[in-house]
Amino acid sequence: MMSGLEDALAEASSPSWTQRVRAGRDLASCADVPEAAEALVGLLLDVEDTAVTRQTAEALARVGTVDAIRLIALAVAEADDNQADWLQTGVHDAIVGLGGVPDVAAACGKLARDPEEAVRRGAADISAWADDTGC
């Protein structure tokens, strides 16, 4: 397991956007691991390719844990308008995707009480996006 995590962490800083996308997907289930969390926020705010932002957001939203949604919230708080659009698209893809996902809104509800203001702000945005999809 550890080597898988190490491989994904290495891919997270790859010059190849396809490898970064794969890293985002592979790391999403490790959102509670500090090294993975740091890499995931970097992928959510990828400056070179919006596909990395979108697909990492989708993967984290599919995981749907408070830890996973918290990382999206942190990214939303730091994102520029373009990045925020792609974060929103990724979350939307997960929510309307096949089989549905864990309750993103419930995670946002917990994050509304997070001690970090940026997280509370980001979670409020994600919660609004989840409402927009009619979930």
Stockholm file with secondary structure:
# STOCKHOLM 1.0

chainA/1-135         MMSGLEDALAEASSPSWTQRVRAGRDLASCADVPEAAEALVGLLLDVEDTAVTRQTAEALARVGTVDAIRLIALAVAEADDNQADWLQTGVHDAIVGLGGVPDVAAACGKLARDPEEAVRRGAADISAWADDTGC
#=GR chainA/1-135 SS CHHHHHHHHHHHTCSCHHHHHHHHHHHGGGTTSHHHHHHHHHHHTCSSCHHHHHHHHHHHHHHCCHHHHHHHHHHHHHCCHHHHHHHHHHHHHHHHSTTCCSCHHHHHHHHTTCSSHHHHHHHHHHHHHHHHTTC
#=GC SS_cons         CHHHHHHHHHHHTCSCHHHHHHHHHHHGGGTTSHHHHHHHHHHHTCSSCHHHHHHHHHHHHHHCCHHHHHHHHHHHHHCCHHHHHHHHHHHHHHHHSTTCCSCHHHHHHHHTTCSSHHHHHHHHHHHHHHHHTTC
//
